[in-house]
């Protein structure tokens, strides 16, 4: 089963300024100040993330109790990755990948985006971010929350043109999201739960929806 894979490459775009009045705040990374997006980034510890050397985590995604489990070490400053399986470590640089590395990287990117997606609001280029000015009813728990729509505007990467709707509280905490593969009309909704602050970064360790996504063994250095 595919678990919301994102591409590894991105391209810059020109913000569509004419949509600002109709759709709220429209930004292209890096984000502008005084928006809910900045509140989200502060809440999730973007400043601490920029200073971190590495993150270690184990991802598990299950459907009816069956699914993959992956352990990763991501050395962000060098953008290198180590896959740990049965005590064996396989490392590669994301700056120079062959076919074998790209297959492994596709799995890593999927898992990493589940864990760190809020931080990508500032990290990723080629994205369109629209913040609703009024609260919307969230898709799972029906809470009144602010919607942040994120669209990847490139035709490159592992799953191009994906879009997401994040449902955030006023303090920037994301409680749910809805994913649209390739920008399609049918989305998959998941909760964001079991929060923990580790190394100054806030992580959601559980997502419930069509599949059950959990994280364990998170370490930040």
TORBABA-441113 format. One line per 3 residues: number of its first residue (from 1); their letters; for each residue y, x, z of C-alpha. Coordinates in Angstrom, 2 decimals. Layout:
NUM	A	Y X Z | ...
This chain:
1	XXX	0.00 0.00 0.00 | 3.52 1.21 -0.73 | 5.86 1.38 2.24
4	XXX	9.43 1.30 0.88 | 9.56 4.64 -0.89 | 12.91 6.19 -1.76
7	XXX	13.66 8.76 -4.39 | 14.49 12.36 -3.60 | 17.26 12.77 -6.19
10	XXX	20.59 11.00 -6.41 | 23.65 11.03 -8.62 | 27.28 10.31 -7.84
13	XXX	28.94 7.12 -9.05 | 32.46 5.76 -9.10 | 32.97 2.96 -6.52
16	XXX	33.47 -0.46 -8.07 | 36.85 -1.10 -6.53 | 37.24 -4.55 -8.06
19	XXX	34.49 -5.87 -5.79 | 36.28 -4.99 -2.57 | 38.28 -8.20 -2.24
22	XXX	35.33 -10.46 -2.99 | 32.56 -8.68 -1.12 | 34.14 -6.93 1.85
25	XXX	34.14 -3.18 2.34 | 32.66 -1.18 -0.55 | 32.08 2.50 0.05
28	XXX	30.34 5.42 -1.59 | 29.08 8.30 0.57 | 30.67 9.82 2.49
31	XXX	31.73 6.57 4.14 | 35.31 5.59 4.85 | 36.57 5.21 8.41
34	XXX	37.11 2.05 10.46 | 34.11 0.12 9.21 | 30.88 -1.12 10.74
37	XXX	29.16 1.69 8.85 | 30.95 4.27 11.01 | 29.87 2.37 14.11
40	XXX	26.26 2.50 12.92 | 26.48 6.24 12.24 | 27.94 6.91 15.68
43	XXX	25.32 4.72 17.37 | 22.46 6.54 15.67 | 23.80 10.00 16.46
46	XXX	24.88 11.28 13.07 | 26.81 14.19 14.60 | 23.72 15.32 16.53
49	XXX	21.58 14.89 13.42 | 23.82 17.21 11.39 | 23.33 19.94 13.99
52	XXX	19.57 19.51 14.42 | 17.24 22.16 12.99 | 14.10 20.05 12.67
55	XXX	12.48 16.71 13.39 | 8.77 16.26 14.02 | 7.21 12.79 13.87
58	XXX	4.04 10.85 13.17 | 4.26 7.80 10.94 | 1.64 5.06 10.93
61	XXX	1.73 2.05 8.63 | -0.97 -0.60 8.90 | -1.85 -3.88 7.23
64	XXX	-4.52 -5.89 9.07 | -5.05 -2.83 11.25 | -5.74 -0.47 8.35
67	XXX	-3.35 2.07 6.88 | -2.19 5.68 6.66 | -1.03 8.02 9.40
70	XXX	1.03 11.14 8.60 | 2.51 13.86 10.79 | 5.51 15.77 9.46
73	XXX	7.86 18.56 10.46 | 11.15 18.38 8.56 | 13.35 21.48 8.76
76	XXX	16.59 19.87 7.66 | 18.81 22.92 7.38 | 16.42 24.51 4.86
79	XXX	15.17 21.17 3.48 | 11.58 22.26 3.85 | 8.69 20.08 4.99
82	XXX	5.35 20.70 6.68 | 2.51 18.19 6.56 | 0.14 18.44 9.55
85	XXX	-3.34 17.02 9.04 | -6.40 17.81 11.18 | -4.58 20.81 12.58
88	XXX	-3.87 22.22 9.11 | -0.23 22.73 8.06 | 0.87 22.55 4.42
91	XXX	4.49 23.49 3.78 | 6.81 23.25 0.79 | 10.48 23.49 -0.09
94	XXX	12.09 20.31 -1.38 | 14.35 22.48 -3.52 | 11.47 23.72 -5.69
97	XXX	8.53 21.36 -6.18 | 5.64 21.23 -8.61 | 3.39 18.24 -9.23
100	XXX	1.33 18.85 -6.10 | 4.40 19.15 -3.89 | 6.03 16.08 -5.43
103	XXX	2.98 13.96 -4.61 | 3.20 15.07 -0.98 | 6.97 14.69 -0.97
106	XXX	6.72 11.10 -2.15 | 4.78 10.27 1.00 | 7.19 12.26 3.18
109	XXX	10.29 10.58 1.75 | 8.82 7.16 2.40 | 8.07 7.94 6.04
112	XXX	11.33 9.81 6.64 | 13.46 6.95 5.30 | 11.77 4.50 7.65
115	XXX	12.68 6.80 10.54 | 16.20 7.91 9.60 | 17.58 5.31 7.18
118	XXX	20.82 4.54 9.11 | 21.83 8.21 8.81 | 21.46 8.07 5.04
121	XXX	24.51 5.80 4.89 | 26.47 9.05 5.14 | 23.96 11.49 3.65
124	XXX	23.12 9.88 0.33 | 25.27 9.84 -2.77 | 25.01 7.31 -5.56
127	XXX	24.85 4.38 -3.17 | 26.89 1.22 -3.00 | 27.50 -0.13 0.51
130	XXX	28.89 -3.63 1.08 | 29.69 -4.86 4.59 | 30.00 -8.62 5.05
133	XXX	33.12 -9.67 6.92 | 31.31 -12.53 8.68 | 27.99 -12.77 10.50
136	XXX	24.84 -13.89 8.67 | 21.60 -15.33 10.04 | 18.98 -12.58 10.14
139	XXX	15.79 -13.25 8.15 | 13.21 -12.78 10.93 | 14.65 -13.74 14.32
142	XXX	17.51 -15.88 12.98 | 20.19 -14.04 14.95 | 23.86 -14.00 13.91
145	XXX	24.33 -10.41 12.74 | 26.55 -8.50 10.33 | 24.88 -7.72 7.01
148	XXX	25.24 -4.30 5.39 | 23.90 -4.25 1.83 | 22.89 -0.85 0.49
151	XXX	22.07 -0.40 -3.20 | 20.84 2.81 -4.80 | 22.62 2.99 -8.13
154	XXX	20.47 5.56 -9.92 | 17.54 5.31 -12.31 | 15.96 8.48 -10.93
157	XXX	13.72 9.18 -7.95 | 10.43 7.74 -6.76 | 11.51 4.09 -6.67
160	XXX	14.84 3.69 -8.49 | 17.42 0.97 -7.89 | 16.00 -0.17 -4.55
163	XXX	18.31 -2.16 -2.30 | 18.35 -2.99 1.37 | 20.05 -5.49 3.66
166	XXX	20.61 -4.16 7.18 | 21.38 -6.69 9.91 | 23.44 -5.03 12.63
169	XXX	24.92 -6.05 15.97 | 28.63 -5.40 16.59 | 27.75 -2.20 18.45
172	XXX	26.04 -0.83 15.32 | 22.44 -1.38 16.41 | 20.25 -2.43 13.47
175	XXX	17.85 -5.19 14.48 | 16.31 -6.12 11.13 | 16.31 -5.15 7.48
178	XXX	15.19 -6.63 4.19 | 13.97 -4.48 1.34 | 14.18 -5.30 -2.39
181	XXX	12.04 -3.11 -4.62 | 13.91 -2.04 -7.73 | 16.73 -4.41 -6.83
184	XXX	14.49 -7.45 -7.36 | 15.15 -10.89 -5.90 | 12.12 -11.11 -3.60
187	XXX	12.52 -9.05 -0.44 | 10.32 -7.99 2.47 | 11.79 -8.34 5.97
190	XXX	11.05 -6.18 9.00 | 12.30 -5.91 12.58 | 13.75 -2.74 14.13
193	XXX	12.43 -2.36 17.67 | 11.33 0.00 20.46 | 14.40 2.23 20.38
196	XXX	14.51 5.69 21.92 | 17.24 8.35 21.94 | 15.76 11.79 21.34
199	XXX	17.87 14.89 20.99 | 21.01 12.76 20.72 | 19.59 10.75 17.78
202	XXX	18.59 7.09 18.07 | 15.26 6.14 16.52 | 13.54 2.78 16.01
205	XXX	9.86 3.43 16.71 | 8.45 0.08 15.57 | 8.95 -2.28 12.62
208	XXX	7.15 -5.59 12.34 | 6.78 -7.53 9.11 | 4.26 -7.75 6.30
211	XXX	3.01 -4.38 7.56 | 3.26 -2.83 11.01 | 5.16 0.47 11.06
214	XXX	5.15 2.70 14.15 | 6.34 6.20 15.03 | 5.10 8.51 17.75
217	XXX	5.48 12.11 18.83 | 9.13 12.31 17.77 | 10.69 15.67 18.63
220	XX	14.14 17.01 17.73 | 15.09 20.70 17.89
